[in-house]
Amino acid sequence: MKYLPILILFLIGIAGCSSKSNSDRKPVTNIQISPSNSIITHGNDFTINISSRVSKPKVKKIDLYINDKLVESSSESSFSVQIQSTNYLPGKHTIKTIAVNEKEQTGTNYVYVNVLSDIKPQQMTYKIIERLPHNTSFYTQGFEFKDEILYEGTGNYGESGIFIYNTDKQTIKKELMLENRYFGEGITILDNKLYQLTYKAQKAFVYNAQTLEKIDEFTYSNKEGWGLTNNGKYLIMSDGSAQLFFINPTNYKVEKTLYVTHPGGLVQNLNELEYVDGIIYANIWTSRTIAKIDATNGKVLAFIDMNGILPLTNNAEVDVFNGIAYHKNENLFYVTGKWWPYMFKVQFEDN
């Protein structure tokens, strides 16, 4: 097995006050990663080398954790553990040691390792099939089809709402406006329930998808709510970071998280989402790029360049690209943006 040259990653340890003698200091460990630029390609194994930085009082045990799960416990003052990166999903992982000395004093150290995708993303583009009008007062946050019916969620304080289109996809048959104190964000429909995030209120609303009657609400710990979709089992939420959160729609608990990665790093600013057949399509905020993501591991399979779909304009009333809705029967995507005058029916294709 090949290894890159060993680089040493030192983490500042926990020590006692400088006025105390060595015998009163807490035990501290060095954590060394081989290879150790803190970037690991998924599929490449790596080694964690642990060593004590103090000798008195003697360290009697060192526990090694990855993501708070105990991996190794040793009575030696130094030891090594080989890690298979394929046992972990791509993303940011916490490596922690807890050392205990003969006086039962403890010292804890951390380092972080980013495991990145081993897949080079395809470069894709689009073909416009049809252009349809879009309400320029809609600050688009969520965009989704339920069978033949298009739903749109909008944002901005005092302007946030949910809109159900007629089958012509141009006129509105039903709408619901949020209270002025809420800034609407992503929407999705699961089991005839429509879920809507809010921006900074840390609150989501649940409605009957046909009547828009509110039937429930829940809170989430993310500081912000951005995009929302579902895979038929879980709600899948973005919060502007590189993570996706899979939420149980019964108890609203986060069941798992995914980091979205490509060989160059984490993909930040994940926004409006759409799930189709094991793939998550995600707008990358402030860009006209869609990330095509494997929903099982967060690896980016392709970047879809949407530049040119709406000519750049000096009109301040036209904001960023945002909105992806998949029409199953047509096997096409509808895309739009905040305050855009059009929505576009498109086909994604290789560049």
Secondary structure as UniProt FT lines:
FT   TURN            18..19
FT   HELIX           22..24
FT   STRAND          29..34
FT   STRAND          39..41
FT   TURN            42..43
FT   STRAND          46..52
FT   STRAND          59..66
FT   TURN            67..68
FT   STRAND          69..74
FT   STRAND          78..83
FT   HELIX           85..87
FT   STRAND          91..101
FT   TURN            102..103
FT   STRAND          106..116
FT   STRAND          122..133
FT   TURN            136..137
FT   STRAND          140..146
FT   TURN            147..148
FT   STRAND          149..154
FT   TURN            157..159
FT   STRAND          161..165
FT   TURN            167..168
FT   STRAND          172..177
FT   TURN            180..181
FT   STRAND          184..190
FT   TURN            191..192
FT   STRAND          193..198
FT   STRAND          203..208
FT   TURN            209..211
FT   STRAND          214..219
FT   STRAND          228..230
FT   STRAND          235..238
FT   STRAND          243..247
FT   TURN            249..251
FT   STRAND          254..259
FT   STRAND          261..262
FT   TURN            263..264
FT   STRAND          265..266
FT   STRAND          270..276
FT   TURN            277..278
FT   STRAND          279..284
FT   TURN            285..286
FT   STRAND          289..294
FT   TURN            295..297
FT   STRAND          299..305
FT   TURN            307..308
FT   TURN            316..317
FT   STRAND          321..327
FT   TURN            328..331
FT   STRAND          332..337
FT   TURN            338..339
FT   STRAND          342..350
//
